[in-house]
Amino acid sequence: MARRSLLTDAERERLFGVPTGRDELVRRYTLDLTDLALVSGHRGDANRLGFALQLALLRDPGFGLSVATGAPEALVVFLAEQLGIEPSAFAAYAARVATATEHARELERALGLRPATRVDLPLMIESAAAAAWPTDKGGPIAEGIIHALRDVRIVLPTPDTIERAGLAGRARARKRAADALLAGLSHEQITRLDAMLAVDPATGRTLLAWTRDLPVAPKPDHVRELVDRLAMVRAVGLDPTLTNRIHPDRLRALVREGQLSSPHAIERYTPHRRRAILVAALLDLERRLTDAVLGMADRLIGASFTRGKNARERTYTATSRDVGRLMRLLHGTIEAVEAAVRDGGDALSAIDGAVGLDRLIHAKPDAAAIADLAEEDPLVRAADRHGTLRKFAPLLLEAIDFRASRSTDPTIAALATLRQLNRSGKRDVPRDAPMPFKKDWRRLVAGADGKVDRRLYETAVFAHLRNKWRSGDVWVERSGEYRRFDSYLLPAAEAAPIVTDLDLPASGDAWLSERGRELDWRLQRFAGRLTRGQVEGVSMKNGRLSIAPVRSATPPDAAALAERIDALMPRVRVTDLLHEVARETGFLSAFTNLRTHRPVDNEAALLAVILADATNLGLSRMAEASQGVTRDQLLWTREAYIRDETYRAALARIIDAHHALPIACVWGDGTTSASDGQFFRSGKRGDAAGEVNARYGVDPGFAFYTHTSDQHDPFHATVISATEHEAPFVLDGLLHHGSGLSIAEHYTDTGGSTDHVHALCALLGFRFCPRLRDFPDRRLASIEPAARYPALKPIMGKRVRVELIREHWGDIIRLVASLKAGVVAPSAMLKKLAAYERQNQLDLALAEMGRICRTLFMLDWLEAPALRRRCHAGLNKSEQRHVLAGAICTYKQGRIADRSREAQEYRASGLNLVIAAIVYWNSTYMADAVAHLRTTVEPAPDDLLSHTSPVGWEHIALSGDFLWDHVAMPRGRRPLNLPRQRRVA
């Protein structure tokens, strides 16, 4: 059996290796005067060189010289150069083992060191346990041992010894974490924990598997199923404060293991570790189930209003003939009255003669009905689906403990009223029942006689509650997505250093002063230039801005160059392409085993799983279409290695490797990016099919929202609902992509733009440049009175309410610091800020800041045609990526059948990873093709290359049989597809 290892090869080299580069040798191994004096005390070149080498190695990395394993040649040469000795002199020293040992003892005495012994193992293991308290990663654990030994002046033992101590320390840290989670649990709780892994004979499944299998279709019965699962988890009686006993990162690791491991895999652990994983998993399950209950209730309540609205529109459409008849009747009546007034006749007689009084009186009920329908409040139609609401509303009230900042909050009081009615079985709502919803609804709910309509009241309360929990005004303590708004923000003390790093002003006044001066100057300058006709491509016509469309800046020769390069690209199977990119970038090492943290040993199986995600083929059909892998291998590999974090880390490695290629610079410097959504239809039908967005037709589905750099790297992707606004997800990709790209300027289309995004991008250091479809209809904002800019009067909006920004500056910078620190996703906060009702005005203050930032951007856009062209080019790169994605994700007609969000995210991540691999592979061979063209005196200048793209796939076999046999792969570079080779073929 292979020995378990703590470190990867890269980590061993980083911690224990000696560099070969000159600059690094200089920094780490330059001898000072004291060192040279110590070395000069020995006679003979061999002794001095060997002594200097031992001195250098004892300091860094901390080992003595091992004559048996030899000395780093680059270090020998570098030290010999400093001593004026020939490097060959070391051969004589290496033959003198006794001398080397004597020198080692001398150096230890001179440096105050001693060798490591067996009695130092407890220190090493304990330091490893301390380092492993937050993590299972080998690098930090080994570093903890090294630092502890250096602190007490002990020469490092062999790397194998450090690794063995690290493994023991990691096991100790895991046991301590398990002890902390299990401390104080009663025998009854332990019994219930163990029962979670027992198989129910009736269903053939364990309770754990049942609780983790969450229904996703929005149905009242599914709310009941989720509540039943929540009750099962709560029955174990775990205190949520248990999570405070261990490090958050260690807790996340246990939760992740509990989420991704099958019950059978968890059962194989020792009882102690198994129960600790179950505790972490169940506490997380309670949070996820609470969110799932509220999320499904949210969709059902929203659906009642949507369907009610649709039913009203259908009814209104059906009355179109009656509306026409009544309008003609009204028109005739008006004409008769006008004629009577003009001729001095009797109006009633004129009406009776023209349209007939009886006919007019008979039309009264129809006119009243149509008028009532046109003015009907959405609440009325939503209440028609009260029966659906009653199927889950009482369960929701009993299962979820809603909180508000005030104990007398009317929303909480209304919920208490409904809860009491449900428990008592009474049907009539008290006349003095709390009505926290808007006034229009109060008039509807309470009739003229003051009697409260139960259907309308309950519907109104839950619609109001839905808005409240969305915004965070009402919250649930043991939830992830519906907590108190302030709980998502860093405390002011923790936010302060982040704000300092972002170079944000200390007060709202300072920010307003700086931006106010800039905004005033820019508006005056633009007004003057617009009046004089000096703004290129922009004019004012009839009080409305007219902006010349962006023209393509692609030179005619660029297309011809792209065709020549495409013709030279080698033909390759996608399987071979993935193997080659893995070999060159090492991205497969990012996929570590969930339990052992070791890299994958079956690379073909892992690549097949990734391609199954990317192509939408699925594991079973991938196994059938593959040679070299089996379905069992694919299933095990997915469970052990595929996670969101491993996909992100692997993508980052490819992106960073591509960014380092010289040819990538011809497309951009990696500082600009664009994001856009791509719609994928669902393979499901009915309620499980996703959302319908009329923009994409009648089929339900969802979107993969992707960020693409100017070098064509797709560096982030996430799954969003087809009906969700894209703007909240812009910052997710900019802040948390994990690659080495440093994005400074970002482009979106209209769907990615809101004033909130403008403000947050500016505060976080990003230049946000959306291509606005309705740009001429947007209004400019000002801090000074609009009269100060008379030439811009037709396009000026309301003045900025600066008092809101001043008042809420502290909350704004706390929000910005929290987003920067990654404690909460920007999309989560932006969706809360966009909620209907809110207790604070942070969203309004942020929107006012956004109006200032958006106006400055709009002035940039109007005055800088180059910016418009950059944005257009950036969004075109996103579109090119979408076309390639459509070519890859073709199986099952491109319809994504996965119901769970996790599986959909894997599809998006696999697709993005394969696209990034294709971009990297294409770039390397495009560089070869360009070099070949230049040797044949064909022009291939960089200014033309910038218009080419590495997202082509005509030369890549994306489908067919998938061959994963390494033997068929060339170990070096593939030859270009030269003309002679094409004729032979």
N, C-alpha and C positions, 0 to 999 in steps of 0.2 A: 504494500500500500504506500502511495506517495505521502511524504511528510507534509503535514499542513504548514502553510506559509502565512506569514503576517503581511509581508510587503510584496508589492509588484516589482518587476525588474526595474521599472523607471524610478520607483521610490528608493530601491537599494542604491541605484546609481546616484541619485540626488543626495542621499544621506551619507553614503560611504565611499562614493567614487571620487577620483582625483580628476580635475578638468584637464583638457588638452589644449584649450584655447589660450593664446598668449595673454590676452587681457585678464582673464580669470586667474591664470597662474601668477601674474604680477600682483593682483589684488590680495591673493591669499598666501603666497609663499615668498614674498620678498624678505630677505634677511636684513635686520637692522644691525647697527654697530655692536650692540651687546651680543647678538647671535653670532656675528662674525668673530668676535673675540672668543666666544665659547668654542667655536669650531676650530679656531687657529691653535688652540691648546693641544691639538693632536697632530702627530707626525705622519707624514705620508699622504699623498693625494687620495688614495683609496680610503683611508681612515677618515680624512676630513669630509670627503664627499658622502660616505656612508653615515657619518655622524650627523651631518647637515640634513640628510634625508630622514633619518629617524626623528630629528628635532621637528622637521616640518610635518611629518605624519602624526606625531604625538599631539601637535596643536590642531591639526585639521586633516582628516576628520576626527582624530583622537585615538587612533590605533598606533601601536608600535609597528616596526618593520617586520614582516614575515619573510624570512629568507626563502622559505619553501615556495611561497606563491610569487615571489619576485617583486620588483619595484616598478612603479609607473614610469615608463620610458620618458614621457614628456616632462615629468617632474625632475628626473635625473638630469636631463639635458639643461633644464632651466636653472637648477641649483649649480650644476657644473659651470655654467656660464658666469654666474655671480662669483664663484670661487676662483675662476680662471683655471679650471681643471678640465682635462679631457673626459667626456662622459664614459669612455671605455674603461676608465679606472675603477668604475663600480664593480666590474666583473670580479676583480681580485677581492674586493670587500665581501661580496656575496658568498665567496668560498670560505670565509672565516666565520663560522657560526658562533664560536666562543667569543670572538671580538665583538660581534654584533650584540650578543647578549650582555657583555660587560658594558658596552656603550648605552644600552637600554637602561640598565640599572643606574648608570651615572646621570643620564638625562632625567630619570625619575626623581633622583635626589636633587638635582639642580632646579627642576621645575616644581618641586613639592608635590610630586605625584606618587601614586602607588598602584601596583597592578590589581585588577579585579580578582576576587577569589569567591569561593562558594558561599562564604558568609555574607557576601554582598547581594545574593539573590533576593532575599526578602525586600531590600531597598529597591531593587530593580522592579520586582513584581508590584510593590505598593505604588511606586511612581507610575508604572504602567496602568494600574487600576485607576489612579487619579486622572491620568490623561484620557482613559477610556470612559470616564463617567459620562461625558456628553456624546461620545462617538465610538463606532466600531471600526473606523478607518485605521489602517495600519500605520500610515505615515505619522500622524499626530501622536500615536501611542509610542512608537519608537523614538520620536523626538523627546517625549516626556522622560523616557529612560535615559537618553543621552544627556539631557540637561541636568537630571538628578545626579548622574555620575560626575559630570563636570563640576557641579557645585561643591562636591566633597573631594575633588581632586583625585579621581580614580581614572586610570587608563581604561579606555573602552575595551570590553571583551570582544570576542569575534561576533560578526553580524548574526551568525546562527544562534549564539547565546542570547543576544538582544531580542531576536525574534521569538525564541522560546519563552523568555521572560514576558515579552509583550503579549503572547497568546495567553499565558497564565494570568496576567493582569487584566486582560480583557474579560476572561471568564470570571474573575473576581468582581469586576465592575458590573457585569451582567447579573451575577448572583446578588450583589448588594441592591441593585435596582429592583430585582424581583422581591427581595426581602422587604424593601420599603413599601412596595405595592401591596404585599400580602399581610403586612404587620397589622394585627388587630382584627383581621377577618374572623368571624365566628365559624364554628363547625358547620352550621347550617348554610352559611354563604359559600364555604368551600364545597359543600355537597352540591349546591345549585350550580356552581361553576363547572364541576365535573359533569353534571348532567347535560350541559350544553353540547358535549361531544358524544352523548349517547344517541343511538339511532332509534327513532320512533318507528315501531313495527308497522304502524298504520300508513306512514308516508314513505318509509325507507330512507329517510333523511335525518341528519342530526338537527338539533334545535339551533345550533350555530348557523348551519347552512340555510335553514329556514329564515332566521332573522336577517341574514345578510342578503337574501333574495328579495329585493325591493320592487314592488310593482311600479311601473312608470306611467301607465295610461291614466289620464285624469278621470276617474270614475268614483262615485260615492262609495261603492263597495271596496275600492282600493284604499280609500281613507280608513275604512274600518280595519282592513288587513294591516295597514301600517300602524294603527293604534294598538292592535293586538300584539304586534311585534315589539312595540315600545313598552307595553305593559310587561311582556316577558322579560325584557332586558332590565326594567326597573325592579322586577320581582327579586332579582339577585340582591338588591339593597346596597349597591356600591355607593360610597360617598364620593362625590366629584372632586373633593379636595385631596383625594389620594394622589392626584396627578401633580400636586405641588411638592411631593416628597422626592421626586427625581428630576434630573435635568430635562428641560423641554425637548432637546434633540434626542436624548435616549428614549423619552416617551414616544416621540414621533417614529423612531425606529421600531419600537414594539408595536405601535399601532399599525404601521405599514406592514409589518410581518403578519399581524393578525388579519389584516384586510386581504392580503394577497395569497396567504397560505390556505390550502384546503384543510378542512377539519381533520382529515386523515393525516396530513403532514404535521399539524399541530399536536396530534395525539402521540406522535412518535417522540416528542420531547420528554425530558424528565418531568415528573409531576410539578416540581417547583417552578421551572421555567414555563411549562405549559400553562399553569394557572396565572402567572404574571402576564403572559401574552393575552390570556382571556380577559383579565381585568382591564388591561389597556384597550383591547378590542371592544369590549362591551361599553366602556365609558365613551369611546368614540362612536360606537353604534347608537348610543342614546342621542348624541348630538346629531348624527346623520339622520336618524329616524325622525327626530323633532323637526329638522329642516325639511325632510321629505313630506311630513304631514302638512306643514304650513305651505310648502311649495305646491302641493296638490290642491289644497284648499284654495290657494291663491288662483290657480288656473280654473277651478270650478266656479268660483265666484265671478271671476272675469268673464268666463264663458257665458254665464247667465245674462250678463249685460250685453255681450256681443251678440248672442243669439236673439235676445229681445230686440236689439237694434235692427238686426237683419229681418226679423219678423215684421217689425213696424215698417221698414222700408218696402218689404214685399206687399204689405197691406196697402201702403200709400200708393205704390205703383199700380196695384189692382184698381184703384179708384180713379185712374187717369181719365177714363172716359167720362165719369161723373164730374170730375173737375172741369173738363172741357165744356160739358153741357152747362154747368153752373156759371162758368165764366162768360159763356155766350148769353146766358140769361141776364147776368149782371150788366153785361155790355149793352144789351137791348134796353134794360131798365134805365141806365144812365143816359142813353141817347134820348129816350122818351122824356125824361125829366128836363134835359137840356132844351129839347124842342118846346116843351110846355113853358119853361121860363122865358125862352126867346120870343114865343108868340103870345105870351100872356094868358095861356090856357090853364086848365086844371090838371095838376100833375098826376093825381090818381087816375083820372079818366085817360090821360095819355098813356100811363103804364098799363092800364087794363086793355087799352086798344092795341098796344105794341106787343106786350108779352103775356098779358092775362094775369089778373090778380090771383085767381085760383092757382094757376101754375106757379106763381111766385111763392105763394103761401105753402104749397105742397113741397117746394124745394127747401124749405127752412130746416127740416130735420137732417137732410143730406148735407147741407152747408155746415150745420153745427157739428155733425159727426166728423166731417173732413177737417174742420178747423180744430176740433179737439185732438184729432190724430196728428195734425201738424205740430201742435203745441205739447204733445204728450211727453212727459218726463221719462227718461230711460228706466227709472226705478219701477214704473208701472209694469212694463214688459218684463223686467228682470224678476219681479215678484210672481209672474206667471209660472216661473220655474221654482217656486217655493218648495214644492215637493222634493225636488232634487237637493235643495239646501237642507231640508229637514233630515235627509238620510245620513248626513255626516256632521251637521252643526252641533247637536247635543254631545256627540262623541268628542268633538274638538274642544268644547268648553270644559269637559271633564278631564281630558288628557293633558291640556296645555295650561300652564299657569302664566297668564299674561300680567305684565308689570308696567307701571308708569311712574313718572317722577313724583306725582302727588297721589296720596292715598285716596283723595276725593276726586280723582280724575273722572269726568263723566263717561268716558269710554269704558273704563273698568266697572263703573257703577251700572252701565247698561248691560255689560256681560253678566254681572251678578244677578241682575233682574231676570235675564233669560235663563240663566242657570237655575234660579229658584223656580221659575215657571216650569221648566223641564222636570225638575225633581218632584214638584207637587202635582204635576199633571194638569194644572190650570191652563185654560186657553186664553182668557182675557188678560190683556196687558193693562196694568194700572194706569189711570189717567195721568198720574204724576211721574211716569217712568222717565228716566233720563233720556234725552235726545241729543247726543253729541254731534249729530250730522248737520248739514247745512239747512238754512231756513226754508228753502223751497221744499225740501223733503219733509220738514216738520209740518208744513201746511198740508201735504199729501197724507202723511201718516195719521195725523189727528184730524178727523172730519169736523164738519161744522158743529156737530153736537159734542165734540171733545172726546169721542170714543176712538181709541187707538186701534188701527187695523193691524192685526198680528202679522199677516203676511208681509205687508209693507214695512212694518217696524223691524222685523227680524232681518229682512233683506237689506234694509238701510244700515242697520247696526253692523252687519258683517261686511258690507261694502266699505263702510267707514273704517272698520277694524283692519281690513286688508290694506288700505292706504296708510294707516298708522304703523302697522308692523313693517311695511316696506320702507318707510322713512326712518324707523328707529324710535319714533315717539312712544310707541308701545313695544315692549321687547319680551323676550323669553330668556331666562338666565342660562339654561343648559342647552344653548343653541349655538350654531356656528355662524349662520347667515342673518339671524334676527336678534342679535344682541343689542344692548344699549349703544346708542351712537357713540358716546364718549369712550366706550370700552375698546373701540378700534384704534383710538389715537394714542400716541406716545404721551407720557407725562411731559410737562413743560421742561423739566430738568433734563430728561433724556433727549428731548428734541433739540435743545440748545446747541450742542456741538454739531449736529447735522445741519442746522440752519446756518451756522458759522461756515461750514464747508461749502455750502451753496452760495455763500456771500450775499445773503438776503439782508435787507435793512432791519434795524432793530424795532422800527415802528412803522405803522401805516402812513404816518405823516411823511416820513423820509421817502418811502416808496412813491407816494402820491406827488411829492415835490419834484422828484426826478422825472417820473413819467409825465407829469403835468406839463413841465417845461418842454419836454420832447414832443408831446402830442400837440401843444399849441403851436410850436415852431413848424412842425410838419404840416399841420392843417393850413397855416398861413402860406407856406411855401407852395403847397399843392394848389391852393386856390389861385395864387398868382400865376403859376405855370399853366394851369388849365385855362385861365382867362386869356393868356397870351398864345394858346395853342402850342405849347412847348412840351406836352406830355405825349410821347410816342404811342400811337395806336389808341389813344383815349380822347374822347370829346364828350361834350354835354349837348344832348339833343332833346328839346322839349322837356327840360327838367329831369332828364334821365341819362345816366352814363351810358356811353356806347364804347365797347372795348373790342378792338380788332381781334379776330381769332388767331390762335397760335398756328403758325405754319411749320410744316416739317422742315427741319434743318439738316436732313440727311443728304449728303452730296451724292450725285449719280454714281460716282466711282465706288462708293462704299458698298452698294449692292453687288457689284461685279466682284469686288474683293471677297465679300462674304461667300459668294458662290464658289470661288476658287478654293477658299479654305475648306468649305463643306465637302468639296470633291476629294480633298486630300485626307479627310478624316478616316482612320481605320474602322473597319466593320467589326462589331463586337456584340456578344450576347450580354444582356443585362446582368446575368449571373457572374460572368467573368469581370465585368466592369465593377461590380460591387466588391469582389475579391481584391481586385487591384487597388481600389480606393482604400479598402481596409488595410492593405499591406503598406500603402504609402502614408496614410494619415494616422493609423492606429486607433481609429474610432471604436473598434470592437472592444477595446480594453475598458471603455466606459460602461459597458454592460457587465455589471458585477452580480454575482449570485446573491440573492436576497438574504440567505442565511450565513454563508461562509465568506461573502464579500470577495471571492476570488473571481478573476476574469473567466470568460467562457472558454471551454476546451474544444467544443464542437462548433467551429466558426460557420460551417456550411449550414447547420441547423438554425443558427441565429440569423444568418442572412436570409434564409428561406422564410423565417417568421416575419422579418422586417418587410420583405417583398410581398408576403401574403397580406400584410396590412396595407401596403402602398397600392397594390393592384386591386384590392377589394376581393381577392380570390378566396381567402379563408384558409385555415390550416388543413382541413381534410382534402380539399381540392388541390392545394399546393403540394401535398404529399403524393397525390395521384399523378400530378403533372411533373414530378421531380425525379431525378436520378441521384442517389447518394444520400437521401434523408428519408426517414419514415415518419408517419403521423405521430407515433409515440414520442419520438425525439422532439418533434415540433411542439407537442403539448407540454412536455417537461421543460423545454427551453423557454417557452412563453411564461410559464408560471415562475421560473427561477430568475429570469433575467430581464423581462420586459416590464418596465415601470416608467412613469412619467419622468422621474429624475434621470433615469439612465438614457432615455431617448433625448432629453435635453442636453445631457453631458456629451453624448455621441455627436449630436448635431453641432454643438459648439466646437468640437475638435475638427470637424470637416470645415466649418466656416473659418476657423482660425488658420487652418492649413491653406485654404484657398486664398485668404487675405494675404498670406505671405508669398504667394506666387507673383513673380514680377509682372506677368501678363495681366493680372487682375487690375493693376493700376491704370490700364488703358480705358477701363469702363468707369472708373471712379476711385476715390481714395478711401472709401468705406465710411464716410462721415455723413452721408445722406441716405435716406430710405423712404419707402412708400408702403402703405398698407391698404388692403382691399379684401372684401369678402368674395368667396366663390361658392355658389349654391350647389348643393348635391341633393338629389331627390332621394326620398326614403324608399326602402324596399318593403316597408310595412304598409298595412292598410288600417283604416279606422283610427281609434284614439291613440294608438301607439306609433302613428306614422310621423309625428312631428307637426310643425306649424305650416300653414299655407300663407304664402306671400304673393299677392296678385302680380307683383313685379316679375315673378318667375313662372307664372302660369297657375294652373289649378292643382298641381301635384304638391303634396306636403314634403317637407324636408328640413334641412338646416344648412348652415354655412360654415366653411372653414375660413377663418379670418387670419390672413397671413401678412407678415412683415417681410419685405424684400429690400436688401441693400442696393446701393448703386453699382455694386460689383456682381449683381444678380444672385446674391446669397439669400435664400429663404430662411431667415434666422429665428423666426418664431411663428407658431401657428396655434390657434385655439378654436374650439367648436362653439358656435353661438346659434341661438334660435333664428330661424328664417325671418321672424318678425321683430327681432331685437335691433335696437339702434346700434350702429357700429362704433359710435364715438366713445363709449365707455371703455372699449378694449384697445384703443390706440396706445395708451400709456402702459398697458400690461406688457406689450412687446418691447417698448422702448426701455423700460426699467428692468425687466427680469428675463432677458433673453439668454444670459449666461455666457455669451461669446465675448471675444476680445474687441469686437467692433465698438467704436466710440461715435455714436450717432449724434450729430449736431443739428441737422435739418431734416424734417420729416414732412411727407406729402400724403394727402388723402383726397378722396373726392368729397362731395357734399355730405354723404352719409357719415363721414368720420368727424364732422365739425360741429362743435357747440362752443358757446362762450366759456363754459367750464373748462373744456380741453385747452382752449387758448390760454386761459389764466394759468392752469397747472403746468402746461408745457413751458411757459415763460419762467415760472418760478423754479422749475426743475432744471432749467438750462437748455431746453430744446427750442429750436426755431420751428414753429408749426406753420405749415403753408398748405392749406387745403385748396383744392380747385373747386370753387363754389359755382354750382350751376345757376343759382339765382343771384349772382354777384351784383348786377345793376339794381336789384330790388333791396339790397341791404343798405342800412343807414349807418352813417358814421357817428361816432359818439364823441363828446367833448366834455371837458371839465369846465372850461370857460363858457359864457353864454354863446349860443349859436349865432347871435347877431354879429359876433366878432368875425364871422366868415361869411359875408353876404353872398359871395360867388358860389358857395356850396349849400345855400339854403335848401334847395329841393332835395338834397340827399343827406341832410343832417337829421339825426334822431334826437331823443331826449338827452338831457345832460346826465352825466354820471353822478350817482348818489354817493359822493365820497364819504359821507358820514357812516355808511354801512361798512365800508372798507376799514375805516379807522376803528370802529367799534369792535369788529370781529377779526382784527389782524392777528391776535394771539391764536385764535382757533384755526385761522388759515395756515399759519406757519406750522402749527402742530400737525395739521392734515398733510402738508407737504413733506414734513420730516417723516411722518408715518409711512407715506408712500415710498419715499426714498429708502427707508430702512427695510422695506419689504414686510412689515408686520401686517399689512392688509393690501389686498389687490386693488389697484386703482378702479377697475371695473365695478367692484363691489361698492366702493364709496360713491362713485359717480351715479350709480343706479339709485342709491339711497338719497343722494342730493336731488335727484330728479323726481322723487316721490311726490305725490299729490299734496299731502299735508305735512307740515313740519313744525316742530316746537321752536327751533332756533332759526336764525336768518343767515346761517353760514352760506347756504346755497345762493341766496340773493347777493351777499357780499362778493362771493366768488364770481357770480355772473357779471356784476358791475366791473370787477377787475378784468374779466374776460372781454367786456365791451371795449375797454381801453386797449388791451392787447390785440384784439381783432381789428380795431381801427388802424393801429400802427401797421399791422400786417397788410390790410387792404391798401394803405398808402404805398407800402413797399411793392405790392403787386401791380398797382396802377403805374407807378413810376419806373419799374424795372422789368422791361420785356425779357431780360435774361432769366429772371426768377420764374416767369410764366413758362418759359421754355424748359427750365430745369424740372419744374413740377410736372409738366406734360411728359417729359422723357422718363421721369421716375415712375409715374403711374403706368406708362407703357411697359416698363420692365415688370411690373406686377401682372399686367395682362399677359405678357409672354410666359410668365411662370404659370398662370392659370391654364394656358393652352397646353403646356407640357403636362400639367397635373391631369387635365382631361384625357390626354393620350395614355397616361400610366394607369389611372384608376378607371379601367374600362370593364372589368368583369362584373357580372350581374347587371349589365347595362349601365354601370356607373351608379347604381342605386345602393345606398348604404343601409343594410338591413339591421345593423346593431341597434338595440334599444337603449342600452346603458350608456351614460355619458362617458364612463371610463373607456369602454370599447370604441366609442366614436373618437375619443381623443387619441387612442392608439392608431386608428386609421389615419387621422390627420398627421400625427407625428411620423408614422412610417412613410407616408407620402412625402412629407417635407424632407425627411432624411434621404430618400432615394433621389429626389430632385437635387438636393445639395451635392450628393455623390456624382450625379450626372454633370452638374455644373463644374465640379472640380476636375473630373476626368476629361471633359471636353476642353477645359481651359489648358490642361497640360499638353494635349495633342494639338490644340490650336496654336500654342507657342511653338511646337515642333513644325507645324505647317508654315507659320510665319517665317521661322528661321530658314526653312527650305526655300520659300518664295524669294527671300532676300538673297540667297546664294545664287539664284537663277536670274538675278537682276530684275525681278518683277517688283513693282512698287507695292509696299505694304506699310505705309507710314502710320504712326500712332493716331493721327487725327482721323484717318479713315477707319482704323481698327476700333476706335471708340464707338462706331456705329454698328459693329458686329455684336453677336450675342452667343454666349456659351450654353444656351438652353435648347439647341437643336437636338433632334433624336432620330432623324431619318436613317442614320448609320447604326442605330442601336436596335437590336432585336428584343423588343419588350415583351413578347409573348411566345407561345409555342412550348416546347419541352424545356424545363429548367434543369440545366446540367450543373451539378455542384462538385464535380470531380476536380480536385486540385491538380492532378497529373496533367490535365489538358491545358493548364494555364501557362503562358510564357512567364518566365521569371524576370525578364527585362522589359524594355520598352517595345511596344508594337511598331512595326514599320508603317510608314504612311502609305496611303493608297495612291501610289504614283501611277502616272499614265500607262507605263509599260505593264505594271502589274494588273491594271484594269483590262488591258487588251488580252493578256493571258487568261484572265478569268472569263 
